[in-house]
Amino acid sequence: MDPLHARHALAEALARKAGARARGFFLQRDTLHPELKSASQDLVSEADRSIEAWLRKAIRRRFPQDGIVGEEEAASAGTSGFVWVIDPIDGTMPFLVGQPNWTVSIGLARDGEAVAGVIYAPMLRELYSAVRGGGARLNGRVLTMNPDWTVASTTTGFGATQKAPAPEVGAFVEALYRAGGVLFRVGSGALMLAYVAANRLAGYYDPTLHCWDCWAGMVLVREAGGLVTFEGDFTRPGALWAGNATVHAELRQLSGRD
């Protein structure tokens, strides 16, 4: 097995195992002690920290020369050219209040490029997986995005948190509805990108997203035939637009970027 596919296979296995661990925490979430990070709805708990620590240990055991970037701990450098981009629980707020729409997200970069991604939603029993040149799949079924959709075809994911300026959020929502679109939000950027790849959403826009929220999902969307633009990197968040060619262009226009 070549180096990329070996890591992709491990990412799938780790996502399932991390998901099982997260599900255990989820079923006992009343015993957790969430803490504020930067805003009233930006939370972290011992579940996030414990699972990320476990993921990092498992990755280092198999590929000690790879770098790792995650949400809860400082980035670690590597020498192999591969970097793992991990979010142990994407959608901590849904997780803590008992909603099923949270995920484990594991992305891979090679020389800075997104090359593989796995998103696992344990409570939904859905594993989304993609590797560059190998297509995107949901529980083994090939995903192919509808090339004819527009923002008026079905709902559009929007991921703005309280960190986004309220006027900017309001302007985008008004523009989307004037264009015939309808807003959709589940609290997990990774899951919304997976939904774009699976034709459950027309597209997705977030004005401020971190790499661990979107790295795996970017590969999914691209391998399903879509376009993604992400203005962030491993060290800073940025805006993201995703959809087929038409929706991608529409979302950039509606958000005032084109």
Residue pairs with C-beta under 8 A, 6 or more apart in sequence:
1 9
3 80
3 82
4 108
4 110
4 115
4 116
4 131
4 132
5 131
5 134
7 63
7 66
7 82
7 84
7 108
7 116
8 108
8 116
8 118
8 129
8 131
10 59
10 62
10 63
11 84
11 106
11 108
11 116
11 117
11 118
11 129
12 118
12 127
12 129
14 55
14 58
14 59
14 106
15 104
15 106
15 118
15 119
15 120
15 127
16 120
16 127
17 58
18 51
18 54
18 55
18 88
18 104
18 106
18 120
19 104
19 120
19 121
19 122
20 122
21 50
21 51
21 54
22 47
22 51
22 88
22 89
22 95
22 102
22 104
22 122
23 122
23 123
25 32
25 45
25 46
25 47
25 50
25 51
26 47
26 95
26 98
26 102
26 122
26 123
29 47
29 95
29 96
29 98
32 45
32 46
32 47
32 96
33 45
33 46
34 43
34 44
34 45
34 92
34 96
35 43
35 44
35 45
36 42
36 43
37 43
37 44
38 163
39 161
39 162
39 163
40 162
41 93
41 161
41 162
42 161
42 162
42 163
43 92
43 93
43 96
44 72
44 92
45 92
45 96
47 88
47 89
47 95
48 71
48 72
48 88
48 89
48 92
49 72
49 88
50 88
51 88
51 89
51 104
52 70
52 71
52 72
52 73
52 86
52 88
53 73
55 70
55 86
55 88
55 106
56 68
56 70
56 73
56 76
56 86
59 66
59 68
59 84
59 86
60 66
60 68
63 80
63 82
65 78
65 79
65 80
66 78
66 80
66 82
66 83
66 84
67 75
67 76
67 77
67 78
67 80
67 82
67 83
67 84
68 75
68 76
68 78
68 83
68 84
68 86
69 75
69 83
69 84
69 85
69 86
69 211
69 212
69 234
70 84
70 85
70 86
70 87
70 88
70 212
71 86
71 87
71 88
71 210
71 212
72 88
75 234
81 110
81 111
82 108
82 109
82 110
83 108
83 109
83 110
83 112
83 234
84 106
84 107
84 108
84 109
85 106
85 107
85 108
85 109
85 211
85 212
85 215
85 216
85 234
86 105
86 106
86 107
86 212
87 103
87 104
87 105
87 106
87 190
87 212
87 213
88 104
89 95
89 102
89 103
89 104
90 102
90 103
90 104
90 105
90 119
90 188
90 189
90 190
90 191
90 212
90 213
91 99
91 101
91 102
91 103
91 186
91 187
91 188
91 190
91 191
92 102
93 187
94 100
94 101
94 102
94 186
94 187
94 188
95 102
99 186
99 187
100 121
100 123
100 124
101 121
101 123
101 124
101 186
101 187
101 188
101 191
102 121
102 123
102 187
102 188
102 191
103 119
103 120
103 121
103 122
103 188
103 190
103 191
103 194
104 119
104 120
104 122
105 117
105 118
105 119
105 190
105 212
105 213
105 215
105 216
105 217
106 117
106 118
106 119
106 216
107 114
107 116
107 117
107 118
107 211
107 212
107 214
107 215
107 216
107 217
107 218
107 219
108 114
108 115
108 116
108 117
108 215
108 219
109 115
109 215
109 234
114 132
114 215
114 218
114 219
114 222
115 131
115 132
115 219
116 130
116 131
116 132
116 216
116 219
117 128
117 129
117 130
117 215
117 216
117 217
117 218
117 219
117 220
118 127
118 128
118 129
118 130
118 216
119 127
119 128
119 129
119 190
119 191
119 193
119 194
119 216
119 217
119 220
120 126
120 127
120 128
121 127
121 128
121 191
121 194
125 139
126 138
126 139
126 194
127 138
127 139
128 136
128 137
128 138
128 143
128 194
128 197
128 198
128 216
128 220
129 136
129 137
129 220
130 136
130 137
130 197
130 216
130 219
130 220
130 222
130 223
130 224
131 219
131 223
132 219
132 222
132 223
133 223
134 223
135 142
135 143
135 223
135 224
136 142
136 143
136 197
136 219
136 220
136 221
136 223
136 224
137 143
138 194
138 197
138 198
143 197
143 198
143 199
143 220
143 223
143 224
144 199
144 224
144 225
145 196
145 197
145 199
145 221
145 224
145 225
145 226
145 244
146 153
146 199
146 244
147 225
147 244
147 245
147 246
148 244
148 246
149 199
149 202
149 243
149 244
149 246
149 247
150 180
150 202
150 246
150 247
150 250
151 176
151 179
151 180
151 181
151 202
151 203
151 243
151 247
151 250
151 251
151 254
152 179
152 180
152 181
153 202
154 182
154 200
154 201
154 202
155 181
155 182
155 183
155 184
155 201
155 202
156 176
156 181
156 182
156 183
156 184
156 201
156 202
156 203
156 204
156 205
156 243
156 247
156 251
157 184
157 185
157 186
157 192
157 193
157 195
157 196
157 201
157 203
157 204
157 205
158 172
158 173
158 176
158 183
158 184
158 185
158 204
158 205
158 206
159 185
159 189
159 192
159 204
159 205
159 206
159 209
159 213
159 240
160 168
160 169
160 172
160 206
160 207
160 208
161 208
163 208
164 207
164 208
168 207
169 207
171 256
172 205
172 207
172 254
172 255
172 256
173 183
175 254
175 255
176 182
176 183
176 254
177 183
179 250
179 254
181 202
181 254
184 192
184 201
185 192
186 192
188 213
189 204
189 206
189 209
189 213
189 214
189 217
189 240
190 213
190 214
190 216
190 217
192 201
192 204
192 217
193 204
193 214
193 216
193 217
193 218
193 220
193 221
193 228
193 242
194 217
194 220
195 201
195 204
196 202
196 203
196 204
196 217
196 220
196 221
196 224
196 226
196 242
196 243
197 217
197 220
197 221
197 223
197 224
197 226
198 224
202 243
202 247
203 241
203 242
203 243
203 244
203 247
203 248
203 250
203 251
204 240
204 241
204 242
204 243
204 251
205 239
205 240
205 241
205 242
205 251
205 254
205 255
206 213
206 214
206 239
206 240
207 239
207 255
208 237
208 238
208 239
209 230
209 232
209 237
209 238
209 239
209 240
210 232
210 237
211 230
211 232
211 233
211 234
211 237
214 228
214 230
214 240
217 228
217 242
218 228
218 230
218 240
218 242
221 227
221 228
221 242
221 243
222 228
225 244
226 242
226 243
226 244
226 245
226 248
227 241
227 242
227 243
227 244
227 245
227 248
228 240
228 241
228 242
228 248
229 239
229 240
229 241
229 242
229 248
229 252
230 238
230 239
230 240
231 238
231 239
231 240
232 238
232 239
232 240
239 255
239 257
241 248
241 251
241 252
241 255
241 257
242 248
242 251
243 250
243 251
249 258
252 258
